[in-house]
Amino acid sequence: MQDLNVEEVNVTSAVLVGAAHHYGNFCRKQNDAFMDCRTEGKDPRKCLNEGKEVTQCALEFFKKVKGSCNESFTEYWSCLDYNNQNFEECRKKQKVFDSCMAEKLGLKRAS
């Protein structure tokens, strides 16, 4: 069971939804490796290392967001949370967050 001890990404669904496009770009390599492993076999235990790398990348991603774009991200995900994750209500805040991510972290929104 030692293999299962990893720090968790402790965020709400609004945070995950708000960050999804940028997270997908930032952690693409790790997520692809994990999904490749999972589709190759039926035993999820064989993919524990890949899963740990996904979690580590997510933790690194959210630390970078917090350090660089915390204010605009908090406004964006709070808007999503308040508006039942209705993106249309939050496009202005999304634009500010996306601009910050591009400027400070070099991450453009995935299409």
Gaussian input, Z-matrix of N, CA and C with variables (Angstrom, degrees):
# hf/3-21g

backbone

0 1
 N
 C     1     B1
 C     2     B2     1     A1
 N     3     B3     2     A2     1     D1
 C     4     B4     3     A3     2     D2
 C     5     B5     4     A4     3     D3
 N     6     B6     5     A5     4     D4
 C     7     B7     6     A6     5     D5
 C     8     B8     7     A7     6     D6
 N     9     B9     8     A8     7     D7
 C    10    B10     9     A9     8     D8
 C    11    B11    10    A10     9     D9
 N    12    B12    11    A11    10    D10
 C    13    B13    12    A12    11    D11
 C    14    B14    13    A13    12    D12
 N    15    B15    14    A14    13    D13
 C    16    B16    15    A15    14    D14
 C    17    B17    16    A16    15    D15
 N    18    B18    17    A17    16    D16
 C    19    B19    18    A18    17    D17
 C    20    B20    19    A19    18    D18
 N    21    B21    20    A20    19    D19
 C    22    B22    21    A21    20    D20
 C    23    B23    22    A22    21    D21
 N    24    B24    23    A23    22    D22
 C    25    B25    24    A24    23    D23
 C    26    B26    25    A25    24    D24
 N    27    B27    26    A26    25    D25
 C    28    B28    27    A27    26    D26
 C    29    B29    28    A28    27    D27
 N    30    B30    29    A29    28    D28
 C    31    B31    30    A30    29    D29
 C    32    B32    31    A31    30    D30
 N    33    B33    32    A32    31    D31
 C    34    B34    33    A33    32    D32
 C    35    B35    34    A34    33    D33
 N    36    B36    35    A35    34    D34
 C    37    B37    36    A36    35    D35
 C    38    B38    37    A37    36    D36
 N    39    B39    38    A38    37    D37
 C    40    B40    39    A39    38    D38
 C    41    B41    40    A40    39    D39
 N    42    B42    41    A41    40    D40
 C    43    B43    42    A42    41    D41
 C    44    B44    43    A43    42    D42
 N    45    B45    44    A44    43    D43
 C    46    B46    45    A45    44    D44
 C    47    B47    46    A46    45    D45
 N    48    B48    47    A47    46    D46
 C    49    B49    48    A48    47    D47
 C    50    B50    49    A49    48    D48
 N    51    B51    50    A50    49    D49
 C    52    B52    51    A51    50    D50
 C    53    B53    52    A52    51    D51
 N    54    B54    53    A53    52    D52
 C    55    B55    54    A54    53    D53
 C    56    B56    55    A55    54    D54
 N    57    B57    56    A56    55    D55
 C    58    B58    57    A57    56    D56
 C    59    B59    58    A58    57    D57
 N    60    B60    59    A59    58    D58
 C    61    B61    60    A60    59    D59
 C    62    B62    61    A61    60    D60
 N    63    B63    62    A62    61    D61
 C    64    B64    63    A63    62    D62
 C    65    B65    64    A64    63    D63
 N    66    B66    65    A65    64    D64
 C    67    B67    66    A66    65    D65
 C    68    B68    67    A67    66    D66
 N    69    B69    68    A68    67    D67
 C    70    B70    69    A69    68    D68
 C    71    B71    70    A70    69    D69
 N    72    B72    71    A71    70    D70
 C    73    B73    72    A72    71    D71
 C    74    B74    73    A73    72    D72
 N    75    B75    74    A74    73    D73
 C    76    B76    75    A75    74    D74
 C    77    B77    76    A76    75    D75
 N    78    B78    77    A77    76    D76
 C    79    B79    78    A78    77    D77
 C    80    B80    79    A79    78    D78
 N    81    B81    80    A80    79    D79
 C    82    B82    81    A81    80    D80
 C    83    B83    82    A82    81    D81
 N    84    B84    83    A83    82    D82
 C    85    B85    84    A84    83    D83
 C    86    B86    85    A85    84    D84
 N    87    B87    86    A86    85    D85
 C    88    B88    87    A87    86    D86
 C    89    B89    88    A88    87    D87
 N    90    B90    89    A89    88    D88
 C    91    B91    90    A90    89    D89
 C    92    B92    91    A91    90    D90
 N    93    B93    92    A92    91    D91
 C    94    B94    93    A93    92    D92
 C    95    B95    94    A94    93    D93
 N    96    B96    95    A95    94    D94
 C    97    B97    96    A96    95    D95
 C    98    B98    97    A97    96    D96
 N    99    B99    98    A98    97    D97
 C   100   B100    99    A99    98    D98
 C   101   B101   100   A100    99    D99
 N   102   B102   101   A101   100   D100
 C   103   B103   102   A102   101   D101
 C   104   B104   103   A103   102   D102
 N   105   B105   104   A104   103   D103
 C   106   B106   105   A105   104   D104
 C   107   B107   106   A106   105   D105
 N   108   B108   107   A107   106   D106
 C   109   B109   108   A108   107   D107
 C   110   B110   109   A109   108   D108
 N   111   B111   110   A110   109   D109
 C   112   B112   111   A111   110   D110
 C   113   B113   112   A112   111   D111
 N   114   B114   113   A113   112   D112
 C   115   B115   114   A114   113   D113
 C   116   B116   115   A115   114   D114
 N   117   B117   116   A116   115   D115
 C   118   B118   117   A117   116   D116
 C   119   B119   118   A118   117   D117
 N   120   B120   119   A119   118   D118
 C   121   B121   120   A120   119   D119
 C   122   B122   121   A121   120   D120
 N   123   B123   122   A122   121   D121
 C   124   B124   123   A123   122   D122
 C   125   B125   124   A124   123   D123
 N   126   B126   125   A125   124   D124
 C   127   B127   126   A126   125   D125
 C   128   B128   127   A127   126   D126
 N   129   B129   128   A128   127   D127
 C   130   B130   129   A129   128   D128
 C   131   B131   130   A130   129   D129
 N   132   B132   131   A131   130   D130
 C   133   B133   132   A132   131   D131
 C   134   B134   133   A133   132   D132
 N   135   B135   134   A134   133   D133
 C   136   B136   135   A135   134   D134
 C   137   B137   136   A136   135   D135
 N   138   B138   137   A137   136   D136
 C   139   B139   138   A138   137   D137
 C   140   B140   139   A139   138   D138
 N   141   B141   140   A140   139   D139
 C   142   B142   141   A141   140   D140
 C   143   B143   142   A142   141   D141
 N   144   B144   143   A143   142   D142
 C   145   B145   144   A144   143   D143
 C   146   B146   145   A145   144   D144
 N   147   B147   146   A146   145   D145
 C   148   B148   147   A147   146   D146
 C   149   B149   148   A148   147   D147
 N   150   B150   149   A149   148   D148
 C   151   B151   150   A150   149   D149
 C   152   B152   151   A151   150   D150
 N   153   B153   152   A152   151   D151
 C   154   B154   153   A153   152   D152
 C   155   B155   154   A154   153   D153
 N   156   B156   155   A155   154   D154
 C   157   B157   156   A156   155   D155
 C   158   B158   157   A157   156   D156
 N   159   B159   158   A158   157   D157
 C   160   B160   159   A159   158   D158
 C   161   B161   160   A160   159   D159
 N   162   B162   161   A161   160   D160
 C   163   B163   162   A162   161   D161
 C   164   B164   163   A163   162   D162
 N   165   B165   164   A164   163   D163
 C   166   B166   165   A165   164   D164
 C   167   B167   166   A166   165   D165
 N   168   B168   167   A167   166   D166
 C   169   B169   168   A168   167   D167
 C   170   B170   169   A169   168   D168
 N   171   B171   170   A170   169   D169
 C   172   B172   171   A171   170   D170
 C   173   B173   172   A172   171   D171
 N   174   B174   173   A173   172   D172
 C   175   B175   174   A174   173   D173
 C   176   B176   175   A175   174   D174
 N   177   B177   176   A176   175   D175
 C   178   B178   177   A177   176   D176
 C   179   B179   178   A178   177   D177
 N   180   B180   179   A179   178   D178
 C   181   B181   180   A180   179   D179
 C   182   B182   181   A181   180   D180
 N   183   B183   182   A182   181   D181
 C   184   B184   183   A183   182   D182
 C   185   B185   184   A184   183   D183
 N   186   B186   185   A185   184   D184
 C   187   B187   186   A186   185   D185
 C   188   B188   187   A187   186   D186
 N   189   B189   188   A188   187   D187
 C   190   B190   189   A189   188   D188
 C   191   B191   190   A190   189   D189
 N   192   B192   191   A191   190   D190
 C   193   B193   192   A192   191   D191
 C   194   B194   193   A193   192   D192
 N   195   B195   194   A194   193   D193
 C   196   B196   195   A195   194   D194
 C   197   B197   196   A196   195   D195
 N   198   B198   197   A197   196   D196
 C   199   B199   198   A198   197   D197
 C   200   B200   199   A199   198   D198
 N   201   B201   200   A200   199   D199
 C   202   B202   201   A201   200   D200
 C   203   B203   202   A202   201   D201
 N   204   B204   203   A203   202   D202
 C   205   B205   204   A204   203   D203
 C   206   B206   205   A205   204   D204
 N   207   B207   206   A206   205   D205
 C   208   B208   207   A207   206   D206
 C   209   B209   208   A208   207   D207
 N   210   B210   209   A209   208   D208
 C   211   B211   210   A210   209   D209
 C   212   B212   211   A211   210   D210
 N   213   B213   212   A212   211   D211
 C   214   B214   213   A213   212   D212
 C   215   B215   214   A214   213   D213
 N   216   B216   215   A215   214   D214
 C   217   B217   216   A216   215   D215
 C   218   B218   217   A217   216   D216
 N   219   B219   218   A218   217   D217
 C   220   B220   219   A219   218   D218
 C   221   B221   220   A220   219   D219
 N   222   B222   221   A221   220   D220
 C   223   B223   222   A222   221   D221
 C   224   B224   223   A223   222   D222
 N   225   B225   224   A224   223   D223
 C   226   B226   225   A225   224   D224
 C   227   B227   226   A226   225   D225
 N   228   B228   227   A227   226   D226
 C   229   B229   228   A228   227   D227
 C   230   B230   229   A229   228   D228
 N   231   B231   230   A230   229   D229
 C   232   B232   231   A231   230   D230
 C   233   B233   232   A232   231   D231
 N   234   B234   233   A233   232   D232
 C   235   B235   234   A234   233   D233
 C   236   B236   235   A235   234   D234
 N   237   B237   236   A236   235   D235
 C   238   B238   237   A237   236   D236
 C   239   B239   238   A238   237   D237
 N   240   B240   239   A239   238   D238
 C   241   B241   240   A240   239   D239
 C   242   B242   241   A241   240   D240
 N   243   B243   242   A242   241   D241
 C   244   B244   243   A243   242   D242
 C   245   B245   244   A244   243   D243
 N   246   B246   245   A245   244   D244
 C   247   B247   246   A246   245   D245
 C   248   B248   247   A247   246   D246
 N   249   B249   248   A248   247   D247
 C   250   B250   249   A249   248   D248
 C   251   B251   250   A250   249   D249
 N   252   B252   251   A251   250   D250
 C   253   B253   252   A252   251   D251
 C   254   B254   253   A253   252   D252
 N   255   B255   254   A254   253   D253
 C   256   B256   255   A255   254   D254
 C   257   B257   256   A256   255   D255
 N   258   B258   257   A257   256   D256
 C   259   B259   258   A258   257   D257
 C   260   B260   259   A259   258   D258
 N   261   B261   260   A260   259   D259
 C   262   B262   261   A261   260   D260
 C   263   B263   262   A262   261   D261
 N   264   B264   263   A263   262   D262
 C   265   B265   264   A264   263   D263
 C   266   B266   265   A265   264   D264
 N   267   B267   266   A266   265   D265
 C   268   B268   267   A267   266   D266
 C   269   B269   268   A268   267   D267
 N   270   B270   269   A269   268   D268
 C   271   B271   270   A270   269   D269
 C   272   B272   271   A271   270   D270
 N   273   B273   272   A272   271   D271
 C   274   B274   273   A273   272   D272
 C   275   B275   274   A274   273   D273
 N   276   B276   275   A275   274   D274
 C   277   B277   276   A276   275   D275
 C   278   B278   277   A277   276   D276
 N   279   B279   278   A278   277   D277
 C   280   B280   279   A279   278   D278
 C   281   B281   280   A280   279   D279
 N   282   B282   281   A281   280   D280
 C   283   B283   282   A282   281   D281
 C   284   B284   283   A283   282   D282
 N   285   B285   284   A284   283   D283
 C   286   B286   285   A285   284   D284
 C   287   B287   286   A286   285   D285
 N   288   B288   287   A287   286   D286
 C   289   B289   288   A288   287   D287
 C   290   B290   289   A289   288   D288
 N   291   B291   290   A290   289   D289
 C   292   B292   291   A291   290   D290
 C   293   B293   292   A292   291   D291
 N   294   B294   293   A293   292   D292
 C   295   B295   294   A294   293   D293
 C   296   B296   295   A295   294   D294
 N   297   B297   296   A296   295   D295
 C   298   B298   297   A297   296   D296
 C   299   B299   298   A298   297   D297
 N   300   B300   299   A299   298   D298
 C   301   B301   300   A300   299   D299
 C   302   B302   301   A301   300   D300
 N   303   B303   302   A302   301   D301
 C   304   B304   303   A303   302   D302
 C   305   B305   304   A304   303   D303
 N   306   B306   305   A305   304   D304
 C   307   B307   306   A306   305   D305
 C   308   B308   307   A307   306   D306
 N   309   B309   308   A308   307   D307
 C   310   B310   309   A309   308   D308
 C   311   B311   310   A310   309   D309
 N   312   B312   311   A311   310   D310
 C   313   B313   312   A312   311   D311
 C   314   B314   313   A313   312   D312
 N   315   B315   314   A314   313   D313
 C   316   B316   315   A315   314   D314
 C   317   B317   316   A316   315   D315
 N   318   B318   317   A317   316   D316
 C   319   B319   318   A318   317   D317
 C   320   B320   319   A319   318   D318
 N   321   B321   320   A320   319   D319
 C   322   B322   321   A321   320   D320
 C   323   B323   322   A322   321   D321
 N   324   B324   323   A323   322   D322
 C   325   B325   324   A324   323   D323
 C   326   B326   325   A325   324   D324
 N   327   B327   326   A326   325   D325
 C   328   B328   327   A327   326   D326
 C   329   B329   328   A328   327   D327
 N   330   B330   329   A329   328   D328
 C   331   B331   330   A330   329   D329
 C   332   B332   331   A331   330   D330

   B1=1.4424
   B2=1.5223
   B3=1.3228
   B4=1.4660
   B5=1.5193
   B6=1.3425
   B7=1.4566
   B8=1.5266
   B9=1.3163
   B10=1.4638
   B11=1.5211
   B12=1.3150
   B13=1.4652
   B14=1.5261
   B15=1.3285
   B16=1.4585
   B17=1.5268
   B18=1.3143
   B19=1.4583
   B20=1.5247
   B21=1.3168
   B22=1.4583
   B23=1.5211
   B24=1.3262
   B25=1.4607
   B26=1.5264
   B27=1.3181
   B28=1.4570
   B29=1.5288
   B30=1.3357
   B31=1.4633
   B32=1.5279
   B33=1.3205
   B34=1.4602
   B35=1.5290
   B36=1.3099
   B37=1.4688
   B38=1.5254
   B39=1.3228
   B40=1.4679
   B41=1.5291
   B42=1.3232
   B43=1.4626
   B44=1.5234
   B45=1.3338
   B46=1.4715
   B47=1.5217
   B48=1.3121
   B49=1.4672
   B50=1.5278
   B51=1.3187
   B52=1.4558
   B53=1.5233
   B54=1.3079
   B55=1.4629
   B56=1.5210
   B57=1.3090
   B58=1.4681
   B59=1.5241
   B60=1.3150
   B61=1.4644
   B62=1.5303
   B63=1.3016
   B64=1.4608
   B65=1.5292
   B66=1.3233
   B67=1.4629
   B68=1.5283
   B69=1.3244
   B70=1.4609
   B71=1.5162
   B72=1.3123
   B73=1.4666
   B74=1.5213
   B75=1.3178
   B76=1.4567
   B77=1.5324
   B78=1.3217
   B79=1.4734
   B80=1.5317
   B81=1.3056
   B82=1.4701
   B83=1.5264
   B84=1.3088
   B85=1.4688
   B86=1.5320
   B87=1.3217
   B88=1.4633
   B89=1.5283
   B90=1.3431
   B91=1.4601
   B92=1.5271
   B93=1.3361
   B94=1.4648
   B95=1.5275
   B96=1.3374
   B97=1.4662
   B98=1.5247
   B99=1.3258
   B100=1.4593
   B101=1.5286
   B102=1.3184
   B103=1.4675
   B104=1.5308
   B105=1.3222
   B106=1.4663
   B107=1.5193
   B108=1.3160
   B109=1.4634
   B110=1.5276
   B111=1.3167
   B112=1.4779
   B113=1.5213
   B114=1.3269
   B115=1.4636
   B116=1.5264
   B117=1.3358
   B118=1.4625
   B119=1.5209
   B120=1.3102
   B121=1.4575
   B122=1.5047
   B123=1.3142
   B124=1.4673
   B125=1.5244
   B126=1.3297
   B127=1.4595
   B128=1.5276
   B129=1.3312
   B130=1.4744
   B131=1.5251
   B132=1.3365
   B133=1.4725
   B134=1.5219
   B135=1.3137
   B136=1.4649
   B137=1.5266
   B138=1.3141
   B139=1.4712
   B140=1.5248
   B141=1.3207
   B142=1.4615
   B143=1.5321
   B144=1.3146
   B145=1.4671
   B146=1.5168
   B147=1.3305
   B148=1.4608
   B149=1.5302
   B150=1.3322
   B151=1.4627
   B152=1.5185
   B153=1.3181
   B154=1.4673
   B155=1.5248
   B156=1.3325
   B157=1.4654
   B158=1.5313
   B159=1.3302
   B160=1.4627
   B161=1.5236
   B162=1.3140
   B163=1.4650
   B164=1.5219
   B165=1.3256
   B166=1.4694
   B167=1.5196
   B168=1.3276
   B169=1.4631
   B170=1.5322
   B171=1.3222
   B172=1.4697
   B173=1.5231
   B174=1.3192
   B175=1.4648
   B176=1.5272
   B177=1.3260
   B178=1.4622
   B179=1.5239
   B180=1.3346
   B181=1.4660
   B182=1.5248
   B183=1.3244
   B184=1.4647
   B185=1.5339
   B186=1.3271
   B187=1.4626
   B188=1.5223
   B189=1.3204
   B190=1.4630
   B191=1.5262
   B192=1.3294
   B193=1.4628
   B194=1.5266
   B195=1.3139
   B196=1.4678
   B197=1.5281
   B198=1.3208
   B199=1.4518
   B200=1.5149
   B201=1.3340
   B202=1.4678
   B203=1.5240
   B204=1.3167
   B205=1.4778
   B206=1.5257
   B207=1.3095
   B208=1.4641
   B209=1.5291
   B210=1.3312
   B211=1.4641
   B212=1.5326
   B213=1.3260
   B214=1.4702
   B215=1.5255
   B216=1.3326
   B217=1.4598
   B218=1.5203
   B219=1.3264
   B220=1.4667
   B221=1.5278
   B222=1.3149
   B223=1.4647
   B224=1.5298
   B225=1.3288
   B226=1.4611
   B227=1.5339
   B228=1.3329
   B229=1.4595
   B230=1.5241
   B231=1.3217
   B232=1.4701
   B233=1.5212
   B234=1.3306
   B235=1.4606
   B236=1.5284
   B237=1.3303
   B238=1.4728
   B239=1.5248
   B240=1.3132
   B241=1.4580
   B242=1.5230
   B243=1.3039
   B244=1.4608
   B245=1.5323
   B246=1.3270
   B247=1.4666
   B248=1.5233
   B249=1.3241
   B250=1.4552
   B251=1.5281
   B252=1.3149
   B253=1.4612
   B254=1.5309
   B255=1.3138
   B256=1.4661
   B257=1.5292
   B258=1.3199
   B259=1.4605
   B260=1.5249
   B261=1.3028
   B262=1.4678
   B263=1.5213
   B264=1.2993
   B265=1.4626
   B266=1.5314
   B267=1.3217
   B268=1.4679
   B269=1.5243
   B270=1.3176
   B271=1.4686
   B272=1.5321
   B273=1.3283
   B274=1.4726
   B275=1.5287
   B276=1.3141
   B277=1.4565
   B278=1.5314
   B279=1.3083
   B280=1.4607
   B281=1.5302
   B282=1.3055
   B283=1.4593
   B284=1.5355
   B285=1.3217
   B286=1.4640
   B287=1.5341
   B288=1.3211
   B289=1.4686
   B290=1.5302
   B291=1.3134
   B292=1.4674
   B293=1.5271
   B294=1.3156
   B295=1.4688
   B296=1.5238
   B297=1.3052
   B298=1.4626
   B299=1.5254
   B300=1.3200
   B301=1.4640
   B302=1.5283
   B303=1.3099
   B304=1.4681
   B305=1.5243
   B306=1.3217
   B307=1.4640
   B308=1.5218
   B309=1.3233
   B310=1.4610
   B311=1.5185
   B312=1.3322
   B313=1.4711
   B314=1.5329
   B315=1.3271
   B316=1.4589
   B317=1.5129
   B318=1.3301
   B319=1.4651
   B320=1.5194
   B321=1.2925
   B322=1.4697
   B323=1.5195
   B324=1.2946
   B325=1.4597
   B326=1.5187
   B327=1.3104
   B328=1.4640
   B329=1.5189
   B330=1.2962
   B331=1.4773
   B332=1.4912
   A1=112.23
   A2=117.83
   A3=121.59
   A4=110.26
   A5=117.94
   A6=122.12
   A7=112.88
   A8=117.30
   A9=120.70
   A10=113.25
   A11=117.54
   A12=120.85
   A13=110.29
   A14=115.54
   A15=121.77
   A16=107.93
   A17=115.13
   A18=119.17
   A19=108.40
   A20=116.43
   A21=120.44
   A22=111.35
   A23=115.25
   A24=122.06
   A25=104.97
   A26=115.87
   A27=122.10
   A28=110.30
   A29=116.25
   A30=121.84
   A31=109.46
   A32=115.72
   A33=121.01
   A34=111.17
   A35=115.72
   A36=120.11
   A37=111.55
   A38=118.25
   A39=120.42
   A40=110.78
   A41=117.19
   A42=121.44
   A43=109.82
   A44=117.04
   A45=120.52
   A46=111.69
   A47=116.40
   A48=120.43
   A49=110.15
   A50=116.65
   A51=120.87
   A52=113.00
   A53=116.92
   A54=121.32
   A55=113.40
   A56=118.24
   A57=122.45
   A58=114.49
   A59=118.01
   A60=119.63
   A61=111.48
   A62=117.02
   A63=120.49
   A64=110.99
   A65=116.16
   A66=120.28
   A67=109.86
   A68=116.38
   A69=120.47
   A70=112.43
   A71=117.19
   A72=121.06
   A73=111.27
   A74=116.88
   A75=122.26
   A76=111.63
   A77=117.59
   A78=121.97
   A79=112.95
   A80=117.57
   A81=120.75
   A82=112.40
   A83=117.48
   A84=121.52
   A85=110.93
   A86=117.13
   A87=121.81
   A88=111.52
   A89=116.40
   A90=119.65
   A91=111.23
   A92=116.48
   A93=119.84
   A94=111.27
   A95=117.01
   A96=120.47
   A97=110.63
   A98=117.24
   A99=120.77
   A100=110.88
   A101=117.02
   A102=119.72
   A103=111.50
   A104=117.30
   A105=120.40
   A106=110.28
   A107=116.37
   A108=121.13
   A109=110.73
   A110=116.27
   A111=120.55
   A112=112.23
   A113=117.61
   A114=118.91
   A115=111.83
   A116=118.16
   A117=121.42
   A118=112.56
   A119=117.76
   A120=119.40
   A121=112.07
   A122=114.38
   A123=120.65
   A124=112.54
   A125=117.48
   A126=120.82
   A127=110.30
   A128=117.73
   A129=120.38
   A130=113.39
   A131=118.07
   A132=120.82
   A133=111.27
   A134=117.38
   A135=120.68
   A136=112.20
   A137=116.87
   A138=121.22
   A139=112.72
   A140=117.58
   A141=120.32
   A142=111.87
   A143=117.17
   A144=118.90
   A145=111.43
   A146=116.36
   A147=119.79
   A148=110.62
   A149=116.58
   A150=121.12
   A151=111.95
   A152=116.21
   A153=120.47
   A154=110.54
   A155=116.75
   A156=120.01
   A157=110.98
   A158=117.24
   A159=121.02
   A160=109.70
   A161=116.52
   A162=120.86
   A163=111.01
   A164=117.06
   A165=120.75
   A166=110.74
   A167=116.69
   A168=120.22
   A169=110.49
   A170=116.72
   A171=120.20
   A172=111.14
   A173=116.86
   A174=120.16
   A175=110.47
   A176=116.50
   A177=120.66
   A178=110.62
   A179=116.51
   A180=121.16
   A181=111.20
   A182=117.27
   A183=119.85
   A184=112.06
   A185=117.77
   A186=119.68
   A187=110.72
   A188=117.07
   A189=120.80
   A190=110.89
   A191=116.94
   A192=120.41
   A193=109.47
   A194=116.37
   A195=120.30
   A196=111.23
   A197=116.65
   A198=120.45
   A199=114.30
   A200=117.40
   A201=120.42
   A202=114.96
   A203=117.02
   A204=120.42
   A205=111.81
   A206=117.04
   A207=120.15
   A208=113.26
   A209=117.44
   A210=119.80
   A211=111.71
   A212=117.25
   A213=119.19
   A214=111.12
   A215=117.29
   A216=119.60
   A217=111.34
   A218=116.54
   A219=120.24
   A220=110.58
   A221=116.76
   A222=119.40
   A223=110.91
   A224=116.56
   A225=120.73
   A226=111.35
   A227=117.60
   A228=117.51
   A229=111.58
   A230=118.04
   A231=120.23
   A232=110.50
   A233=116.46
   A234=121.04
   A235=110.07
   A236=116.27
   A237=120.01
   A238=110.51
   A239=116.14
   A240=120.81
   A241=111.02
   A242=117.22
   A243=123.03
   A244=111.48
   A245=117.05
   A246=122.31
   A247=113.39
   A248=116.68
   A249=121.99
   A250=111.71
   A251=116.36
   A252=125.16
   A253=112.82
   A254=114.64
   A255=121.30
   A256=108.08
   A257=115.92
   A258=121.23
   A259=113.02
   A260=117.47
   A261=120.78
   A262=111.88
   A263=117.23
   A264=121.60
   A265=112.18
   A266=117.08
   A267=120.43
   A268=113.38
   A269=118.58
   A270=121.17
   A271=113.35
   A272=117.82
   A273=119.78
   A274=110.56
   A275=116.59
   A276=120.81
   A277=110.48
   A278=116.41
   A279=121.12
   A280=110.78
   A281=116.44
   A282=121.32
   A283=110.82
   A284=116.82
   A285=121.09
   A286=109.72
   A287=116.63
   A288=121.07
   A289=110.85
   A290=117.06
   A291=120.62
   A292=111.47
   A293=116.87
   A294=120.97
   A295=110.89
   A296=116.50
   A297=120.98
   A298=110.28
   A299=117.29
   A300=120.88
   A301=111.08
   A302=116.61
   A303=120.14
   A304=110.41
   A305=115.92
   A306=120.73
   A307=112.93
   A308=116.58
   A309=119.68
   A310=114.42
   A311=117.45
   A312=119.66
   A313=112.43
   A314=117.02
   A315=119.79
   A316=114.03
   A317=117.01
   A318=121.61
   A319=109.86
   A320=115.29
   A321=120.45
   A322=107.77
   A323=115.75
   A324=122.36
   A325=110.37
   A326=117.03
   A327=122.03
   A328=109.65
   A329=116.85
   A330=120.15
   A331=110.88
   D1=-14.53
   D2=177.62
   D3=-55.16
   D4=-34.52
   D5=-178.65
   D6=-61.97
   D7=-20.25
   D8=-175.73
   D9=-93.39
   D10=-2.52
   D11=-179.35
   D12=-83.98
   D13=102.05
   D14=176.07
   D15=-139.09
   D16=152.62
   D17=175.17
   D18=-65.32
   D19=138.17
   D20=-179.12
   D21=-90.84
   D22=153.55
   D23=173.29
   D24=-88.04
   D25=97.28
   D26=-171.51
   D27=-94.46
   D28=80.09
   D29=179.29
   D30=-134.35
   D31=160.63
   D32=-179.79
   D33=-82.99
   D34=170.66
   D35=178.88
   D36=-63.65
   D37=-35.81
   D38=178.93
   D39=-63.60
   D40=-38.02
   D41=177.11
   D42=-65.39
   D43=-45.09
   D44=179.45
   D45=-63.26
   D46=-43.85
   D47=179.80
   D48=-64.28
   D49=-43.91
   D50=-178.57
   D51=-65.18
   D52=-31.97
   D53=-176.96
   D54=-94.93
   D55=-9.67
   D56=-167.17
   D57=-51.45
   D58=-47.10
   D59=-176.02
   D60=-65.16
   D61=-42.86
   D62=-179.85
   D63=-72.92
   D64=-40.18
   D65=177.02
   D66=-59.70
   D67=-42.75
   D68=179.64
   D69=-57.74
   D70=-39.27
   D71=176.88
   D72=-70.92
   D73=-45.00
   D74=-174.81
   D75=-65.68
   D76=-39.88
   D77=-174.14
   D78=-111.81
   D79=22.79
   D80=-177.05
   D81=-55.59
   D82=-47.16
   D83=-176.59
   D84=-58.94
   D85=-47.86
   D86=-178.42
   D87=-66.61
   D88=-41.88
   D89=179.82
   D90=-66.43
   D91=-40.84
   D92=178.70
   D93=-63.88
   D94=-41.78
   D95=178.78
   D96=-62.59
   D97=-41.10
   D98=178.69
   D99=-64.93
   D100=-46.07
   D101=-178.92
   D102=-66.85
   D103=-36.35
   D104=175.61
   D105=-61.41
   D106=-44.11
   D107=178.60
   D108=-61.48
   D109=-45.37
   D110=-177.72
   D111=-65.30
   D112=-34.23
   D113=-179.02
   D114=-81.03
   D115=-18.16
   D116=179.80
   D117=-75.54
   D118=-28.34
   D119=-176.03
   D120=-145.37
   D121=170.19
   D122=-178.38
   D123=-96.76
   D124=-6.80
   D125=-175.98
   D126=-99.68
   D127=104.26
   D128=-177.71
   D129=-63.15
   D130=-19.70
   D131=179.60
   D132=-63.99
   D133=-25.84
   D134=-179.56
   D135=-73.24
   D136=-9.49
   D137=-177.19
   D138=-112.35
   D139=16.17
   D140=-178.20
   D141=-60.63
   D142=-42.47
   D143=-179.34
   D144=-64.41
   D145=-41.83
   D146=178.14
   D147=-64.13
   D148=-38.61
   D149=177.26
   D150=-63.85
   D151=-39.75
   D152=177.08
   D153=-63.21
   D154=-38.79
   D155=179.33
   D156=-66.45
   D157=-36.00
   D158=176.00
   D159=-62.88
   D160=-47.06
   D161=179.83
   D162=-62.50
   D163=-44.30
   D164=179.70
   D165=-61.66
   D166=-41.30
   D167=179.20
   D168=-64.75
   D169=-42.08
   D170=178.57
   D171=-61.89
   D172=-42.41
   D173=178.32
   D174=-62.54
   D175=-43.72
   D176=178.06
   D177=-62.41
   D178=-43.13
   D179=179.36
   D180=-58.40
   D181=-51.00
   D182=-177.08
   D183=-67.03
   D184=-31.08
   D185=174.28
   D186=-65.18
   D187=-40.88
   D188=178.72
   D189=-66.52
   D190=-41.37
   D191=177.88
   D192=-61.83
   D193=-45.99
   D194=-179.78
   D195=-61.93
   D196=-38.72
   D197=-178.41
   D198=-75.77
   D199=-24.26
   D200=-173.57
   D201=-113.43
   D202=-35.71
   D203=-172.15
   D204=-135.21
   D205=30.90
   D206=-173.67
   D207=-57.76
   D208=-45.16
   D209=-175.72
   D210=-64.41
   D211=-49.31
   D212=-178.36
   D213=-69.35
   D214=-34.00
   D215=178.19
   D216=-68.54
   D217=-42.47
   D218=179.19
   D219=-62.27
   D220=-41.28
   D221=177.47
   D222=-63.31
   D223=-39.83
   D224=-178.64
   D225=-68.75
   D226=-52.63
   D227=-177.50
   D228=-68.61
   D229=-29.87
   D230=176.12
   D231=-65.81
   D232=-38.75
   D233=176.09
   D234=-62.18
   D235=-45.20
   D236=178.10
   D237=-60.55
   D238=-43.53
   D239=-179.65
   D240=-62.81
   D241=-46.43
   D242=-178.42
   D243=-66.42
   D244=-33.73
   D245=-176.47
   D246=-101.92
   D247=26.60
   D248=175.01
   D249=57.79
   D250=36.87
   D251=178.76
   D252=59.31
   D253=33.93
   D254=175.30
   D255=-87.56
   D256=105.77
   D257=-174.97
   D258=-60.40
   D259=-36.69
   D260=-175.92
   D261=-58.42
   D262=-33.04
   D263=-179.75
   D264=-73.67
   D265=-13.51
   D266=-170.29
   D267=-123.31
   D268=15.48
   D269=-175.70
   D270=-60.41
   D271=-37.60
   D272=-179.92
   D273=-64.31
   D274=-43.35
   D275=179.34
   D276=-69.50
   D277=-34.89
   D278=176.50
   D279=-62.21
   D280=-42.72
   D281=-179.07
   D282=-61.43
   D283=-42.01
   D284=178.61
   D285=-64.06
   D286=-44.79
   D287=178.51
   D288=-63.28
   D289=-47.09
   D290=179.22
   D291=-58.87
   D292=-40.19
   D293=178.75
   D294=-63.99
   D295=-42.17
   D296=178.54
   D297=-62.81
   D298=-44.58
   D299=-178.93
   D300=-63.29
   D301=-39.04
   D302=178.94
   D303=-68.53
   D304=-44.07
   D305=-176.14
   D306=-71.02
   D307=-45.94
   D308=-171.72
   D309=-94.31
   D310=-27.36
   D311=-177.45
   D312=-119.66
   D313=-2.95
   D314=179.13
   D315=68.75
   D316=22.94
   D317=-178.40
   D318=-106.71
   D319=121.36
   D320=176.02
   D321=-97.54
   D322=149.45
   D323=180.00
   D324=-61.77
   D325=128.60
   D326=177.28
   D327=-69.21
   D328=144.96
   D329=179.31
   D330=-88.30

